[in-house]
């Protein structure tokens, strides 16, 4: 279950998780590549030295965790990370399995050991939860202290990948191994497959501008949409609380509300200031309701008043707000609703590694390789990516092909196992939704909202923001 991360825990660790300094954008990147191809930075060692030059496309938690394990295993490795966004955009809260950190026991790097111990303790204190942005910030802080070079900004958006060279808007970087963690709609995945599928490929650059922006079924061994969900955010004036704030509410009000929504509802509350709170609910919706939100996303959320939004979805949200008003004294601020649809899908890329004609290794990781629902992708690749980092730390240039094959086998095996668990959980969710639907059809209904009084209460919702006092509650549960 997704929950808001507990604030303030960093106060216990003043020594490590200080505000991360701004990542410098290197000047003259293109001019420095020739020199870096001739010697390892700071050592003067030729490129036939065992330590590799590794580049990362993407600088999210998966790429950072992979790079940390690589650097700890082989400190001489020249690592450069590139991210087109100046700041990490995602700020949802995820659950991290403690087993993801088991690989750290094999390292004796003081910065990694201290930093990850504190991060692990923070996650434990938050009952396994942390916001994605907080996780990325803490991992970046450790990476900076370990000497990993990071570049961020629009100048570092990838425009092409070739044999041992990745090209950005600002220049290019050479590599022995390239790890691409650029998300579910990865252009790197398309480039890798284009190299692998072309028997005549001789190392020429694959231009991203020439690649399709649409994910095609041919890119995956399997792909399936399991569920459709919507995340609704709205603001309320004054204090509020969760509907499921006690056993009485859970047994009497929550069950009745779930039947009304035809879905279990995950609820989170985040204070915006002393007078305002933000309420976020996340629940399953039908395919028709999902399609009515077509074109909306995290950067362009739908409004409840939009004509495209299906009436049945609007009614569910208004019902929820009416129930929260009566039992949690929420005073809605009108027109603050934001609706974001998202699909819970599962897929695994047809190929997650490729060895170029000159022997360079290209790998894709994270959502680019395997997408799993219920935030399992992050947990899966904290394990898979860590193993790739350890393999690269012990590899020479002659071993890169074997390293890629081992990574492909392990990633595929983990994808099958995680896919089985996702399908099992999906089956249980479908059974739950069916039970909620059936319970609304039987004659002996219990714990049900009075539809007439609920409809009357919904009509007053837009005017709540100007009310001085809460009206007398009129909803009943039978």
C-alpha positions in Angstrom: 0.0 0.0 0.0 1.3 3.4 -0.9 1.7 5.9 1.9 3.2 9.3 2.3 6.8 9.3 3.5 7.4 10.3 7.1 9.1 13.8 7.2 11.9 14.8 9.4 13.9 11.6 9.7 16.9 13.2 8.1 17.4 15.2 11.2 19.0 12.1 12.8 21.7 12.0 10.1 23.3 15.4 9.7 26.5 14.0 8.5 25.5 12.4 5.3 22.2 13.5 3.8 22.9 17.2 3.5 21.2 19.1 0.8 22.9 17.8 -2.4 24.9 20.4 -4.2 23.7 21.3 -7.7 25.1 18.9 -10.3 27.5 20.8 -12.4 26.9 20.8 -16.2 30.3 20.2 -17.7 31.6 22.6 -20.4 33.4 21.4 -23.4 32.2 17.8 -23.0 32.8 17.0 -26.6 36.4 18.2 -26.5 37.3 16.0 -23.5 36.2 12.7 -25.0 39.3 12.1 -27.1 41.5 12.5 -24.1 39.3 10.2 -22.0 39.5 7.5 -24.7 43.3 7.5 -24.4 43.7 7.3 -20.6 41.7 6.7 -17.4 40.9 10.0 -15.7 43.5 10.9 -13.1 45.6 7.7 -13.5 47.2 8.0 -16.9 46.5 4.3 -17.4 45.8 3.2 -21.0 42.3 1.8 -21.9 43.6 -1.7 -21.9 43.7 -1.4 -18.1 41.0 -3.7 -16.5 38.9 -0.9 -15.1 36.1 0.1 -17.4 34.6 3.3 -18.6 30.9 3.1 -18.0 28.2 5.6 -19.0 24.6 5.8 -17.7 21.6 7.2 -19.5 19.2 8.2 -16.8 19.9 9.1 -13.2 17.0 7.7 -11.3 17.2 5.3 -8.3 17.9 2.2 -10.4 20.8 3.8 -12.3 22.2 5.3 -9.2 22.0 2.1 -7.2 23.7 0.2 -10.0 26.5 2.8 -10.3 27.1 2.7 -6.5 27.7 -1.0 -6.5 29.9 -0.8 -9.5 32.0 2.0 -8.0 32.3 0.2 -4.6 33.4 -3.0 -6.4 35.9 -1.4 -8.6 36.9 2.2 -7.5 39.0 2.8 -10.6 36.0 2.5 -12.9 35.4 5.8 -14.7 31.6 6.4 -14.3 29.7 9.2 -15.9 25.9 9.6 -15.5 23.7 11.7 -17.8 20.1 12.9 -17.1 18.1 15.3 -19.3 16.0 16.6 -16.4 17.5 19.1 -14.0 15.4 17.6 -11.2 13.8 14.2 -10.6 10.2 14.6 -11.5 8.5 11.7 -9.7 7.5 12.2 -6.1 5.1 9.3 -5.4 5.7 7.1 -2.4 6.8 3.5 -2.9 7.4 0.4 -0.8 11.0 -0.9 -0.8 11.7 -4.5 0.1 14.5 -4.8 2.7 15.9 -7.7 0.7 17.0 -5.2 -2.0 19.9 -4.2 0.3 21.2 -7.6 1.0 23.9 -7.3 -1.6 25.5 -4.5 0.3 27.0 -6.9 2.9 29.7 -7.9 0.3 31.2 -4.4 0.2 33.6 -2.7 2.5 33.4 0.8 1.1 33.1 3.3 4.0 30.9 5.9 2.2 28.6 3.3 0.7 28.3 1.3 4.0 27.5 4.4 6.1 25.2 6.0 3.5 23.2 2.9 2.7 22.9 1.9 6.4 21.3 5.3 7.2 19.0 5.1 4.1 18.0 1.6 5.0 17.3 2.7 8.6 15.2 5.6 7.3 13.1 3.3 5.1 12.6 0.9 8.0 11.4 3.7 10.3 8.9 4.6 7.6 7.7 1.0 7.5 9.3 0.3 4.2 8.1 3.4 2.5 9.9 6.4 0.9 9.1 8.9 -1.7 10.8 8.2 -5.1 12.3 11.7 -5.1 13.7 11.3 -1.6 15.3 8.0 -2.5 16.9 9.5 -5.6 18.2 12.5 -3.6 19.8 10.3 -0.9 21.4 7.9 -3.5 22.7 10.9 -5.4 24.3 12.3 -2.2 26.1 9.0 -1.7 27.2 8.9 -5.4 28.7 12.4 -5.2 30.7 11.4 -2.1 32.0 8.3 -3.9 33.3 10.4 -6.8 30.8 9.5 -9.5 30.5 12.1 -12.1 26.9 13.3 -12.8 25.6 15.7 -15.5 22.0 17.0 -15.5 20.1 19.3 -17.8 18.6 19.6 -21.2 22.0 19.6 -22.8 22.4 16.0 -21.8 19.4 14.6 -23.6 20.4 11.6 -25.7 20.1 12.0 -29.4 22.0 9.0 -30.7 23.8 5.8 -29.6 26.5 4.1 -31.5 29.4 1.6 -31.2 31.1 2.8 -28.0 29.7 6.3 -28.2 26.6 8.0 -26.9 25.7 11.4 -28.3 24.0 14.2 -26.4 22.9 17.7 -27.5 26.0 19.1 -25.8 28.5 16.6 -27.2 29.4 12.9 -26.9 30.8 10.4 -24.4 32.7 7.2 -25.1 32.1 4.0 -23.2 33.1 0.4 -22.7 29.7 -0.3 -21.2 26.5 1.7 -21.4 23.6 1.2 -19.0 20.3 2.8 -20.2 17.6 3.4 -17.6 15.4 5.9 -19.4 11.9 4.7 -18.5 9.1 2.5 -19.9 9.0 4.4 -23.2 12.7 4.0 -23.8 14.3 5.2 -27.0 17.4 3.3 -25.9 15.5 0.0 -26.0 14.4 0.8 -29.6 18.0 1.6 -30.5 19.4 -1.6 -28.9 16.8 -3.7 -30.8 17.6 -2.0 -34.1 21.3 -2.8 -33.6 20.5 -6.4 -32.6 18.0 -7.1 -35.4 20.3 -5.7 -38.2 22.9 -8.4 -39.2 24.7 -5.7 -41.3 25.1 -3.3 -38.4 28.7 -2.0 -38.4 28.6 0.5 -35.5 26.9 3.5 -37.1 25.0 5.9 -34.8 21.3 5.1 -34.3 19.5 8.4 -34.3 16.7 8.8 -31.8 14.9 11.2 -34.1 14.4 8.4 -36.6 12.9 6.0 -34.0 9.2 5.7 -33.4 7.8 7.3 -30.3 5.2 4.5 -29.9 5.9 1.3 -28.1 5.4 -1.6 -30.4 4.5 -5.2 -29.4 7.5 -6.5 -31.3 9.7 -4.9 -28.7 8.5 -7.2 -25.9 8.4 -11.0 -25.3 5.0 -10.3 -23.7 3.0 -7.3 -22.9 -0.4 -7.0 -21.1 -2.5 -4.3 -19.4 -3.7 -5.8 -16.1 -5.6 -2.9 -14.5 -6.6 0.7 -15.0 -6.4 3.2 -12.2 -6.9 6.9 -11.6 -5.1 9.1 -9.0 -7.3 12.0 -7.8 -5.8 14.9 -5.9 -7.9 17.7 -4.3 -7.4 20.3 -1.6 -9.3 20.9 1.6 -9.3 23.8 4.0 -8.5 23.0 7.6 -7.8 19.7 9.3 -8.9 16.3 7.9 -8.1 12.6 8.5 -8.3 9.4 6.6 -11.6 7.6 6.3 -10.0 4.3 7.4 -8.8 5.9 10.7 -10.1 3.2 13.0 -11.7 -0.3 13.2 -15.2 1.1 13.5 -14.8 3.2 10.3 -13.1 0.3 8.5 -15.9 -2.2 9.2 -18.8 0.2 8.8 -17.9 3.1 6.5 -14.9 1.9 4.5 -16.6 -1.3 3.2 -19.7 0.7 2.2 -17.5 3.2 0.4 -15.5 0.5 -1.4 -18.8 -0.9 -2.7 -19.8 2.5 -3.9 -16.5 3.0 -5.7 -16.4 -0.7 -7.0 -12.8 -0.7 -5.8 -10.6 -0.5 -2.8 -9.3 3.0 -2.3 -5.8 4.0 -1.2 -5.8 7.4 0.5 -3.0 9.8 1.5 -3.0 13.2 3.1 -0.2 15.7 2.7 -0.2 19.1 4.5 0.5 22.0 2.1 0.5 24.7 4.8 -1.1 25.5 8.1 -4.6 26.0 6.5 -4.6 23.6 3.6 -4.2 19.8 3.1 -4.0 17.8 -0.1 -5.9 14.6 -0.3 -4.9 11.9 -2.8 -7.0 8.9 -3.6 -6.0 6.0 -5.9 -8.5 3.4 -7.1 -9.3 1.0 -9.9 -11.6 2.1 -12.7 -13.2 0.5 -15.8 -11.7 0.6 -19.3 -14.4 3.0 -20.4 -13.6 5.4 -17.5 -9.9 5.1 -18.3 -10.5 5.8 -22.0 -12.4 9.0 -21.1 -9.1 10.3 -19.6 -7.1 9.7 -22.8 -4.5 12.4 -23.4 -4.1 13.2 -19.7 -0.9 12.3 -17.8 1.3 13.5 -14.9 2.2 16.7 -16.7 -1.3 17.4 -17.9 -3.9 16.3 -15.4 -7.6 16.3 -16.1 -10.1 18.5 -14.2 -13.3 17.1 -12.7 -15.3 19.6 -14.7 -13.8 18.4 -18.1 -16.5 17.3 -20.4 -14.4 14.3 -21.5 -14.5 12.7 -18.1 -17.1 10.0 -17.9 -20.1 10.7 -15.7 -19.8 7.5 -13.7 -16.2 8.5 -12.7 -17.3 12.0 -11.7 -20.1 10.5 -9.6 -17.6 8.2 -7.8 -15.3 11.1 -6.9 -18.2 13.3 -5.7 -19.6 10.5 -3.6 -16.2 10.0 -2.0 -15.9 13.8 -1.2 -19.5 13.8 0.2 -18.7 10.9 2.6 -15.4 12.5 3.6 -17.2 15.7 4.4 -19.7 14.1 6.7 -17.3 11.8 8.6 -14.0 13.6 8.4 -15.3 17.2 8.3 -13.5 18.0 5.1 -14.1 21.4 3.6 -13.4 21.1 -0.1 -11.7 23.8 -2.0 -13.7 23.9 -5.3 -12.1 23.2 -8.6 -8.8 21.8 -7.2 -9.4 18.2 -8.4 -6.7 16.8 -10.6 -7.2 13.4 -12.2 -4.3 11.4 -13.6 -4.9 8.0 -15.2 -2.3 5.2 -15.2 -2.2 1.7 -16.4 -0.9 -1.3 -14.4 0.8 -3.2 -17.2 3.5 -5.9 -17.4 6.1 -6.5 -20.1 9.7 -7.6 -20.6 11.9 -6.4 -23.5 12.7 -9.0 -26.1 16.4 -8.3 -25.5 18.0 -6.3 -22.7 21.7 -6.4 -23.8 23.7 -6.1 -27.0 27.4 -6.4 -27.8 28.5 -4.0 -30.6 30.9 -5.0 -33.4 33.9 -3.6 -31.4 32.9 -5.5 -28.3 31.2 -2.7 -26.3 28.3 -3.6 -24.1 24.9 -1.9 -24.1 22.3 -2.8 -21.5 18.8 -1.5 -20.7 17.5 -1.6 -17.1 14.5 -0.6 -15.0 11.2 0.1 -16.7 13.0 0.1 -20.1 13.6 -3.6 -19.7 10.8 -4.8 -17.4 7.6 -3.1 -16.4 5.7 -4.6 -13.4 2.6 -3.3 -11.7 2.2 -2.3 -8.0 5.6 -0.6 -8.0 7.4 -3.9 -8.3 9.6 -2.6 -11.1 11.7 -0.6 -8.7 12.2 -3.4 -6.3 13.0 -5.9 -9.0 15.7 -3.8 -10.6 17.2 -2.7 -7.3 18.1 -6.4 -7.2 18.8 -7.1 -10.9 20.6 -3.8 -11.4 22.8 -4.4 -8.3 23.9 -7.7 -9.8 24.8 -6.0 -13.1 26.8 -3.5 -11.2 28.7 -6.2 -9.4 29.3 -8.1 -12.6 30.7 -5.0 -14.3 33.0 -4.3 -11.4 34.7 -7.7 -11.8 34.7 -7.7 -15.7 37.4 -6.9 -18.1 36.9 -5.7 -21.6 37.2 -9.2 -22.9 34.5 -10.4 -20.5 31.8 -7.9 -21.5 30.0 -10.3 -23.8 29.7 -12.9 -21.0 28.6 -10.3 -18.6 25.8 -9.2 -21.0 24.7 -12.8 -21.4 24.6 -13.4 -17.7 22.6 -10.2 -17.2 20.2 -11.2 -19.9 19.5 -14.6 -18.3 19.2 -13.3 -14.8 16.9 -10.4 -15.8 14.7 -12.7 -17.8 14.4 -15.2 -14.9 13.5 -12.5 -12.5 10.9 -11.0 -14.9 9.2 -14.4 -15.2 9.1 -14.8 -11.4 7.9 -11.3 -10.7 5.4 -11.6 -13.6 3.9 -14.7 -12.0 3.5 -12.9 -8.6 1.9 -9.9 -10.4 -0.6 -12.2 -12.2 -1.5 -13.9 -8.9 -2.1 -10.5 -7.2 -4.1 -9.3 -10.2 -6.4 -12.4 -9.9 -7.0 -11.6 -6.3 -7.9 -8.0 -7.1 -10.3 -9.1 -9.8 -12.0 -11.4 -7.3 -12.3 -8.6 -4.8 -13.8 -6.3 -7.5 -16.3 -9.0 -8.4 -17.3 -9.5 -4.8 -17.9 -5.7 -4.5 -20.0 -5.8 -7.6 -22.1 -8.8 -6.5 -22.6 -7.3 -3.0 -24.3 -4.3 -4.7 -26.8 -6.6 -6.4 -28.1 -8.8 -3.6 -31.3 -8.0 -1.8 -30.0 -8.3 1.7 -27.6 -5.3 1.5 -25.8 -4.2 4.6 -23.5 -1.3 5.1 -24.7 0.7 2.2 -25.1 4.4 1.6 -28.5 5.9 1.2 -28.4 6.9 -2.6 -31.0 9.7 -2.3 -29.3 11.5 0.6 -25.9 10.9 -1.0 -27.1 12.5 -4.2 -28.5 15.6 -2.3 -25.2 16.0 -0.5 -23.2 15.9 -3.8 -25.1 18.9 -5.1 -23.6 21.1 -2.3 -20.0 20.1 -2.8 -18.9 23.1 -5.0 -20.2 25.6 -2.4 -18.2 24.1 0.5 -15.4 26.6 0.1 -17.5 29.5 1.2 -19.4 27.8 4.0 -18.5 29.0 7.5 -20.0 26.0 9.3 -20.5 22.4 8.4 -24.1 21.5 7.6 -25.9 18.9 9.6 -25.0 15.4 8.5 -27.7 13.7 6.5 -26.0 10.5 5.2 -27.0 7.2 6.8 -25.6 3.8 6.7 -28.1 1.0 6.8 
